[in-house]
Amino acid sequence: MDYQTNYTNTYNQIFLKREAFFKDQLVLAKQLNQTFNYTSNTLLKNSNAFLTSKIDYFMEEPYLEIMVLFNNRFSMYEDNRIKNIIEYHIEPFVAALDNNETYNLNDMICKIAELDAIKEASRIFKNNYSLDQFMYILNDFRKFELKEYTGSFENHPLYTKLRNKVYPKSKIGKTTIKNTLENENVYLDVKQVAEITNYTVSTIYDLKHKRKIPFYKNGAKLQFKKSEILDWMEKGKGITKDDLEAKATEYLFKNS
């Protein structure tokens, strides 16, 4: 039996379904005027709950042992991982079981593929938070997909295009901005803080929301004192994009 093909076909089908699910839910939430932060957190919680319901199948012997054996393929083999792990480990294991004819190995492999697709879809959705947020703000989901972007995420053309639509370039000259930033006693806006910290604007808003960066509210206007921002950076209170992604991955696996 071609377990590799069955695994791949199942994985791809489930992954595409999860991609469509996330997109449809974002569109619906936008129509209901929900915030993106609330929507994305709710979707991830629902996805984790969905994953947990699928994991229940493997909570009894020998299904759990088979899943563990299958997942060990990455550490044991360089290529032909599915073929090798099944042929040299899983099939002998199943053959040694009492009433082994009652266990359908292909069904188990397909269910593992389903778990893997659900988990990977959630991980990528979490990692693409900033890009999806721009689509949400613009109410334009035509380019939405669960894709693993390589290199610097902020330098991806789609990210740059959407960011510029959400945050159009200011008409204030660069010289004016530079002179403003040279004075430590002035108050800065979000874009200026992003400029001196090298964070994205969406990251600054996220840090503000989590109260991890000093800020002030002047009515509806959000302000930051430059001297406090510099002090915050020197004390190492900032976190990098890699830190955020690591925390996101850790959260996903802890809640899977």
FIMARMI-658523 format. One record per residue (C-alpha): residue in one letter; y, x, z. Coordinates in steps of 0.5 Angstrom, whole numbers, plus 500, padded with zeros to 3 digits. Each point is the difference from the previous one (the first is absolute). Layout:
N
aYXZ ...
This chain:
256
m500500500 d507503498 y503499507 q506504498 t502495495 n499494504 y504504506 t506501495 n500493497 t500497507 y505505502 n505499494 q499492500 i502500508 f506505499 l503495495 k499494504 r503503506 e506503495 a501493498 f500497507 f505505502 k505498494 d499493501 q501500507 l506504499 v503495495 l499494505 a503503506 k506502495 q501493499 l499498507 n506505502 q496504504 t501507502 f497506496 n498503507 y497494503 t496498493 s497507499 n498501508 t497493499 l496501494 l497507503 k498496506 n497495496 s496505495 n498504507 a497493502 f497499493 l497507501 t497499507 s496493497 k497504495 i498506505 d496495504 y495500495 f498508501 m500499508 e493499500 e494505499 p499503495 y506498496 l505504504 e495506499 i500499493 m508500500 v500506504 l496504495 f503497494 n507502503 n497507501 r500501493 f507504499 s498505505 m493501497 y501501493 e505502495 d498495494 n495495499 r502498507 i497493499 k494501497 n498506504 i501497507 i496494498 e495504497 y499505505 h502496506 i501493500 e493498496 p496504504 f503497506 v499493498 a493502498 a498502507 l503493503 d495494502 n500495495 n504504495 e499495495 t505495503 y506505499 n504500494 l503507499 n504498494 d503494504 m502505506 i503505495 c504494497 k503498507 i502507501 a504500494 e503494502 l502503507 d503506496 a504496496 i503496505 k502506504 e502504495 a505494497 s503500507 r501507501 i504501493 f504493502 k502503506 n502507497 n504497494 y504496505 s507503498 l498498493 d498493501 q506499504 f504501495 m496495495 y501495506 i507501501 l501499492 n495495500 d497503494 f492502500 r499501493 k498507502 f497499506 e493503500 l496504506 k500507497 e500507503 y506504498 t499507500 g506505501 s506498504 f500492500 e508500500 n500504494 h496495496 p504497494 l498493502 y502501508 t507503497 k501494495 l499495506 r504504505 n506500495 k500493499 v500498508 y505506502 p504501494 k504506500 s507500503 k506501496 i503504506 g500507497 k496506502 t505504503 t503494504 i493499503 k499508501 n507500504 t497494504 l494504502 e503506502 n504497506 e495499506 n504495503 v500494495 y495494499 l495500494 d497495497 v493499498 k500504493 q504506503 v495500506 a494500494 e504506497 i501505506 t493498503 n496500493 y497494502 t500494495 v504494502 s494496501 t498505505 i506500504 y500492501 d493501502 l502505505 k506496502 h495494501 k496504505 r506502503 k498507499 i506502497 p507500504 f505494496 y505495502 k502493497 n507499499 g499492498 a495500495 k501507498 l495505501 q504507502 f497507503 k504505503 k499507496 s500504507 e495496503 i496500493 l500508500 d498500507 w494495499 m498505494 e501506504 k495497506 g495499495 k500492501 g500499493 i493499496 t498502493 k497496495 d493503501 d501499507 l501492498 e494500495 a495504505 k502495505 a499494495 t493503498 e498501508 y502493501 l496497495 f494503501 k501499508 n500492498 s495500495 
